[in-house]
Amino acid sequence: MKGRMIPWLVGSMTIAMMVVVAVQVSWLESSAKLRKEVFDQSVEQSLQIVAGWLTAVHLDEGQAEDRSLLRTDELAPEERNIVRRLEALPMDSLLMLALLEQNIDARPVFGAFNRYSQPVFLPEEAEPLRDVLLREGYSVTLGTLQLRIHFPQLPRYLMGQMLGAFALSVGMMLLIAGMFGYTLVAIQRTKRLDRLQRDLVNNLTHELKTPISSIGLASEAMADPSFDSETKKHYLGLIREENKRLGVLVENVLRASLSESGAMRLYTQPLNVHDLVKGVVKNMAMQFHKQGAKVELDLEASNPNLECDRIHLTNVMFNLIDNAMKYAGEDPHIVIRTRQSEVGLSLAVQDNGMGIAKEHLGKVFERLYRVPTGNVHNVKGFGLGLSYVKNVIERHEGSVQIESTPGEGTTLTLNLPFEHQPDKTEET
């Protein structure tokens, strides 16, 4: 994917997500509005049913009036009959029965008011809500009176009715947001991998070009009949060295590939880590001499015997020391120390090189990652070494720690246990 297309893609996805969220919010608002309209119609139908019940049966006209009902004294006979019926009947039950017929189970408060908005029947629990009943309550006409009801918990009730749709909508929006975030991360990861792969190809081309050119020039030189045997012997040695270098480069790439794919298998055996370190240092003595490096061994572990894979642990030490040499200054100073721990041994390689900035410390063990140094070719390598080191140590059930101060140097510490579970991974 071309880099210039990524901002357009991200912008398009952002707009699409905003549109989807807006549609979902609009749908919720429309759904809430529709449910409120259906609720209003159902309540009005319920009130009509209750009004029919209250007006269908009248009190006996010959019945003596109850003078204790002072608030009804000034009402017309029909109005007094309705008020008496309100007081005589279980209105709570009648209202709930009528509402349940319309599939409404919210409990209301109610009251009856005259034409002057004065209460003629108002239960005790409805008295604090008198103004709300007049202002917001649903109403039905009972002759010259009005029966009004109000639902104090209406917003919560309607929200409960919409809970399923609301949860589904929120879930969809979260899912879309999660997919959007994952896509952005995947795009950034792909972009980073593309850059790392380009760096790998550039570095690999640069690393292979030199020995191939040297071998080619040396081969042509050996074909010259004017060269004596000593000169040809020199060029033959050069060919061997460059061929060995090519083999090391290919081996590094293949080794990193095996460790990343999981095909690497450990063959453990009793191993003296001190002897292994000394052997690696001895084999690299010529390289130390060429660069004028000073190597100091501080091997103080009281029990250096571990169950390890000799080949892979040797490769790890070569990698760590080689890195220390690559990033060292004019006077390389490398300290290799061991210390005993409760569960095994810690092996540290310390250098006095350029160090690593804090923002790069968490990435140095990633495959193909190389710390920026201003010029991609001023330090040889592919960014595979530390990834391999971490993989090998973790396969030994150990851990790797790194400490670094820019301008002062870096210390890599390997923590290895005495024993670990046998590696049952089969080679592919």
Secondary structure, 3 states (H helix, E strand, C coil): CCCCHHHHHHHHHHHHHHHHHHHHHHHHHHHHHHHHHHHHHHHHHHHHHHHHHHHHCCCCCCCCCCCCCHHHCCCCHHHHHHHHHHHHCCHHHHHHHHHHHCCCCCCCEEEEECCCCCEEECCHHHHHHHHHHHHHCEEEEECCEEEEEECCCHHHHHHHHCHHHHHHHHHHHHHHHHHHHHHHHHHHHHHHHHHHHHHHHHHHHHHHHHHHHHHHHHHHHHCCCCCCHHHHHHHHHHHHHHHHHHHHHHHHHHHHHHHHHCCCCCCEEEEEHHHHHHHHHHHCHHHHHHHCCEEEEEECCCCCEEEEEHHHHHHHHHHHHHHHHHCCCCCCEEEEEEEECCCEEEEEEECCCCCCCHHHHCCCCCCCCCCCCCCCCCCCCCCCHHHHHHHHHHHCCCEEEEEEECCCEEEEEEEEECCCCCCCCCCC
